[in-house]
Amino acid sequence: MASAVASAAFRLPLATLRFSSPSPWISLQHSTIWTRHLRRITTASSMSQQTSETDASRTNDENSAEKPDDVVVQYVVLRRDLIDSWPLGSVVTQGCHASVAAIWSFKDDPVTLQYCDPQRIDSMHKVTLEVKGETQMLNLSEKLKSGGISHKVWMEQPENIPTCIATKPYPKSQVSPFFKKLKLCK
């Protein structure tokens, strides 16, 4: 009988699995399963069999492919002056508009496709930050442009007011340096 190790002290018997689709029973002999929160569960008929070189190299490849600290994230930046003067719902709506517009504008980008993948749709990551006002927002947009970071500046119409910036999804390590000096939106 195979067993799954979820942590050092937690073992689950795992001879067969039944998926929600009308597929037949599936028996797992030896494989690696990733949960949606990037926790690895390794199954094998004997846990001592995992010490082979191929298993070690496979584990290293999987860990380097997607590190938890390099999660795909979308940054949304709101204006503090609008948060203080507009109804909260209106400001949240501006962030939603910018986020959807950035996703749609870069819908064919491989990282955006990964971010919106149906198997990952319930584990999206967003970071919502704030700038003081319009000048800081436009300066941030220029900084992002010069750094090659694709983003959308949402302009409220018909007033033509820049209200929010949203990036396309990026690996966090690639985009976070542009936002280090900004505060979390509270």
PEFEN-V478974 format. One record per run of one state. SS is the DSSP state (helix for helix, strand for strand, loop for the rest). FROM is the first residue (numbers start at 1). LEN is the number of residues. If there is no record, write none. Layout:
BEGIN
{{SS & FROM & LEN} {SS & FROM & LEN}}
END
This chain:
BEGIN
{{loop & 1 & 2} {strand & 3 & 5} {loop & 8 & 2} {strand & 10 & 4} {loop & 14 & 2} {strand & 16 & 2} {loop & 18 & 8} {strand & 26 & 2} {loop & 28 & 2} {strand & 30 & 5} {loop & 35 & 5} {strand & 40 & 5} {loop & 45 & 2} {helix & 47 & 5} {loop & 52 & 1} {helix & 53 & 13} {loop & 66 & 2} {helix & 68 & 3} {loop & 71 & 1} {strand & 72 & 8} {helix & 80 & 6} {loop & 86 & 2} {helix & 88 & 18} {loop & 106 & 4} {helix & 110 & 6} {loop & 116 & 5} {helix & 121 & 3} {loop & 124 & 2} {strand & 126 & 6} {loop & 132 & 2} {helix & 134 & 13} {loop & 147 & 4} {strand & 151 & 6} {loop & 157 & 4} {strand & 161 & 7} {loop & 168 & 2} {strand & 170 & 2} {helix & 172 & 8} {loop & 180 & 3} {strand & 183 & 2} {loop & 185 & 2}}
END
